């Protein structure tokens, strides 16, 4: 997935995966997966996808600060 936020491009295909968090199982409406990525320029973002009742009901990318990424 690719998304531009504040003139910065975040792309799951070109960034490096740092950490993955999976909640529940595939098919659970409350389950989701979030993946922390780092771009070549050092920016961090989370890619999230999940069931229809989860916090990632729609596939999304969220930009993070370095501090937030460390807490992730």
C-alpha positions in Angstrom: 0.0 0.0 0.0 1.2 3.5 -0.8 0.0 6.8 0.8 1.1 10.4 0.8 0.8 12.2 4.1 2.0 15.8 4.5 4.0 15.6 1.2 5.8 12.4 2.4 5.3 9.1 0.6 4.9 6.0 2.7 5.1 2.7 0.8 4.9 -0.8 2.3 6.7 -2.3 -0.7 9.8 -0.1 -0.4 10.1 0.4 3.4 11.7 -1.9 5.8 9.5 -3.9 8.2 10.6 -3.2 11.9 7.9 -5.0 13.9 4.6 -6.8 13.4 1.7 -7.1 15.9 -1.1 -9.5 15.2 -4.3 -9.5 17.4 -6.5 -12.6 17.3 -6.9 -14.7 14.1 -7.7 -14.3 10.4 -11.4 -13.9 10.0 -12.1 -12.5 13.5 -14.2 -9.3 13.0 -12.3 -7.7 15.9 -8.9 -9.0 14.9 -6.2 -6.9 13.1 -2.6 -6.8 12.1 -0.4 -3.7 12.4 3.1 -3.5 11.0 5.7 -0.8 11.8 7.9 0.3 8.9 10.8 2.6 8.4 11.4 4.4 5.2 14.8 4.9 3.5 14.7 8.5 4.7 14.2 7.4 8.3 10.5 8.1 8.7 8.3 5.6 10.5 4.7 4.5 9.8 2.2 1.8 10.7 0.3 -0.2 8.2 -2.9 -1.5 9.7 -5.6 -3.9 8.3 -8.2 -5.9 10.1 -11.8 -7.2 10.5 -14.8 -5.1 10.0 -15.2 -4.3 13.8 -11.5 -3.7 14.5 -9.6 -0.5 14.8 -8.3 -1.1 11.3 -11.7 -1.9 9.6 -10.2 -0.1 6.6 -6.7 -0.7 5.3 -4.7 2.3 6.4 -1.2 3.9 6.9 -0.5 6.2 9.9 2.7 8.3 10.0 4.6 8.1 13.4 7.2 10.2 15.1 10.5 8.4 16.1 9.3 8.6 19.7 6.0 7.0 18.9 7.7 4.3 16.8 10.0 3.5 19.7 6.9 3.0 22.0 5.3 0.8 19.4 
